[in-house]
């Protein structure tokens, strides 16, 4: 009888939730959509100005952003006042 293997996502979810470290990671396209910033602007703000949450390494060629960091960054932004 073959064992049923969990997908990597299901396995990650199980490991994170069992360790109490559950944190949703957002991809660059998701962060771009949420913030309205381009990938270039996000990178410039992260690397040069350090005014944006730093990405987290997921694998050697992939990064993600903690959803809570992005939410906190948005909440900290000052709204522009209408002229």
DABELSUL-V582341 format. One record per residue. N is the residue number from 1. PSI is psi in degrees with one decimal (* if undefined). OMEGA is omega in whole degrees, 0 to 359 (NA if undefined). BURIAL is + if it has 24 or more other C-alpha atoms within 12 Angstrom, else -. Layout:
BEGIN
((N & PSI & OMEGA & BURIAL) (N & PSI & OMEGA & BURIAL))
END
This chain:
BEGIN
((1 & 127.9 & 181 & -) (2 & 139.5 & 176 & -) (3 & 142.2 & 177 & -) (4 & 124.0 & 180 & -) (5 & 140.4 & 176 & -) (6 & 144.7 & 174 & -) (7 & 160.3 & 181 & -) (8 & -34.8 & 179 & -) (9 & -46.4 & 179 & -) (10 & -39.7 & 179 & -) (11 & -45.5 & 178 & -) (12 & -44.6 & 180 & -) (13 & -44.3 & 181 & -) (14 & -45.2 & 181 & -) (15 & -44.3 & 182 & -) (16 & -43.8 & 182 & -) (17 & -33.9 & 180 & -) (18 & -25.2 & 180 & -) (19 & -5.4 & 180 & -) (20 & 12.5 & 182 & -) (21 & 23.6 & 185 & -) (22 & 119.3 & 179 & -) (23 & 123.9 & 180 & -) (24 & 132.0 & 177 & -) (25 & 137.7 & 180 & +) (26 & 142.1 & 177 & +) (27 & 168.3 & 176 & -) (28 & -48.5 & 180 & +) (29 & -37.0 & 178 & -) (30 & -42.5 & 179 & -) (31 & -40.0 & 177 & +) (32 & -44.5 & 181 & -) (33 & -44.8 & 183 & -) (34 & -43.2 & 186 & -) (35 & -23.2 & 185 & +) (36 & 8.4 & 179 & -) (37 & 150.8 & 176 & -) (38 & 163.2 & 178 & -) (39 & -39.8 & 180 & -) (40 & -44.6 & 179 & -) (41 & -42.1 & 177 & -) (42 & -48.4 & 181 & +) (43 & -42.5 & 179 & -) (44 & -42.3 & 180 & -) (45 & -34.8 & 180 & -) (46 & -54.2 & 189 & -) (47 & -53.1 & 187 & -) (48 & -46.1 & 187 & -) (49 & -17.3 & 182 & -) (50 & 41.8 & 180 & -) (51 & 13.9 & 182 & -) (52 & 147.2 & 181 & +) (53 & 137.0 & 180 & +) (54 & 145.3 & 177 & +) (55 & 161.7 & 179 & +) (56 & 135.1 & 179 & -) (57 & 125.4 & 178 & -) (58 & -41.5 & 177 & -) (59 & 177.7 & 182 & -) (60 & -29.6 & 183 & -) (61 & 19.6 & 184 & -) (62 & 138.1 & 175 & -) (63 & 162.4 & 175 & -) (64 & 166.5 & 179 & +) (65 & 136.3 & 177 & +) (66 & 128.9 & 181 & +) (67 & -39.8 & 181 & +) (68 & -36.3 & 177 & -) (69 & -41.1 & 180 & -) (70 & -42.4 & 178 & +) (71 & -42.9 & 179 & -) (72 & -38.2 & 179 & -) (73 & -44.2 & 179 & -) (74 & -44.2 & 181 & -) (75 & -30.9 & 182 & -) (76 & -13.7 & 181 & -) (77 & 137.8 & 178 & -) (78 & 129.9 & 178 & -) (79 & 143.5 & 176 & -) (80 & 137.6 & 179 & -) (81 & 140.4 & 178 & -) (82 & 141.5 & 182 & -) (83 & * & NA & -))
END
